[in-house]
Amino acid sequence: MLIDNIVLLRARFPEIRNYFLEHENKIELNRLTILESKTGAKTIRYQTTEGNPLMIHSLYDPIREAERIITAHSESIMEDTHVFFYGVGLGYHIEKFKEMYPSNTYSIYEPCPEVFFELTQQRKLNQLITKKTLQLYIDTYEKEAMSYLKEFVSSNQNIYIITLPSYENLFKEKMIQFRSNVKKVITNRRSRLHTNEKFQKRWTINSVHNFKSVLTTPNMMKDIKLEQFKRKPAVIISAGPSLVEDMEFIRYIKKNELANIFSVGSAINSLLEYDVIPDAVCTYAPSDNNYKVFERLNDSGLHDIPLIYGSSVGFETLERFTGPKVHFITTVDNVSQYFLGSQINANDCINDATSIAVLMVQLLSEIGCDPIIFAGQNLAYKDDELYAKGIGYTHLKNGFNKEIIKKGVPIKDVYGNEIKSNITFNNMRESIEQIVTHYKGNTFINTTKGGAEIKGVPFCPIEQVIEEVLTHSIIKEKWWETANSYDQSVLSDKLNSLENYMHQFYNIIENINKLIRKLNKNIALKNRINLEKAFGEFDYLYSNLNENMYYRKFVVPYVRVHVDFLINEMNHIVMEADPIKKANHIVELFTRFIQNCRSAGVELEQLINEQIDRQLISSKIN
């Protein structure tokens, strides 16, 4: 490795320098041959595992080839485009890009460590790596570099991928995996963004509305006698189309009290259709029409089935539900977490997830249920349907045309056959797979015939489960008939403190607005010295904002999409060396952001004053 390259890597990318320092003697360069092209520039011949010699760059004119590569992408590279280079080789195309687009940022990923090491011996890296190079990723022998995915998750810029053409053949399998990884994280990011945009306000609005119910209902994690559930089987009933096939077996389990039966989401309507009564119904969906799931139950006269609800559930659901209620605190309920303080720790909260079934796996595992059995958990299309018959309301579409199914996500079913799912249900499957790894001592069983294979949840037909696992009855009591144990004497002080935090929040907002006006004035005057001083004030005020409890617990969740965007942009602000450009970026970004925060603060203050009953809270002191 050239001395200049050692110095550069040590300064910019020390982890990469350390890796090659430790493994330099192990790097096998026998697959690589450095050749001189017809025009005199060096090129590399790479011997594949099949023994085929392939050129990484043109054997005739690598420099001209590099220009053609970048020019071919010119229509896709805009002023603010961040380019992600897959494949470095000897870096001619990156050098050409740097020459043609000197203002654009870029990152570099080399999947073959031998090629990168050869590069460091043949050329100076400062010809490729400049202050515009944000990241350098190198695969190692032990593992594929995965940190690059963070760029596709956190960047607000348009990211454009340029692949060194020879790598399509040289590292075909790695290319396929790379594209799959990027596609997956982008899809998940879009899904998460869509969810946050749709529900960011609802989560907080619901949590404020529901706090009255939280104070008057038992906490499933803290107040229920766990002997009711420890080492006892639980069946999670979901509304997949396979549910109907096993309805008689579920009826048998209920009749003989072989397990606690928890109906999640809309499955209650299929159960009612077949006169099967669960031990509890469970919900967490924040939408304003979630109450429709339980209209049939409310109208049935069955008022002794408890509702286990996440504290950020659509508040209309709780207002209309006619039976007993038991709650659990969700991670998106910052309202309850603020008011209850140290009475709720991280282990008492259930992580918000893609479906109520995922949350119930967490909850039931935490209270000791074992085994946990899934029924109707298809997570895929079955006979052109996604839901069980009998769900009985129109805002869920059950039938799908062949074209939609054809474009679905291909996955394996419990028998090893290929079936089609969609992005939402596939994410649910992956969430369940991830959750069960946290409870390795538990037994999980999937009884869903023809459903998606769930790793960590082996398939077993429900009739076999009854015969081999659910071999004796359990004692069931009205476990929900208990009070919660919250110390509510602290609530009045919490409310008073919140009002002080609100006052401080508005003062900070006003001071940031004053600073923005000061920045604008000094931008116009091109006064770099005053701008540098103002940046210190900005850091102080921004730090105060982030420490303010009203902002952190109420405003941030309410405008989380704007906050995420801001955090991603702050990385660029920190890196900007030009004071005027930096100030312009701060003004542009924070003018709109502070307006959004102030509007959110006012809306939430009004909601809290309307819904958090000071008289109720004050009465709890005695």
Secondary structure, 3 states (H helix, E strand, C coil): CCHHHHHHHHHHCHHHHHHHHHHHHHCCCCCEEEEECCCCCEEEEEECCCCCEEECCCCCCHHHHHHHHHHCCHHHCCCCCEEEEECCCCCHHHHHHHHHCCCCCEEEEECCHHHHHHHHHHCCHHHCCCCCEEEEEECCCCCCCCCCHHHHHHCCCCEEEEECCCHHHHCHHHHHHHHHHHHHHHHHHHHHHHHHHHHHHHHHHHHHHHHHHHHHCCECCCCCCHHHCCCCCEEEECCCHHHHHHHHHHHHHHHCCCCEEEEECCHHHHHHHCCCCCCEEEECCCCCCHHHHHHHHHHCCCCCCCEEEECCCCHHHHHHCCCCEEEEEECCCHHHHHHHHHHCCHHHEECCCCCHHHHHHHHHHHCCCCCEEEECCCCCCECCECCCCCCCCCCCCCECCHHHHHCCEEEEECCCCEEEECHHHHHHHHHHHHHHCCCCCCCEEECCCCCECECCECECCHHHHHHHCCCCCCCCCCCCCCCCCCCHHHHHHHHHHHHHHHHHHHHHHHHHHHHHHHHHHHHHHCCHHHHHHHHHHHHHHHHHHHHCHHHHHHHHHHCHHHHHHHHHHHHHHHHCCCHHHHHHHHHHHHHHHHHHHHHHHHHHHHHHHHHCCHHHHHHCCC
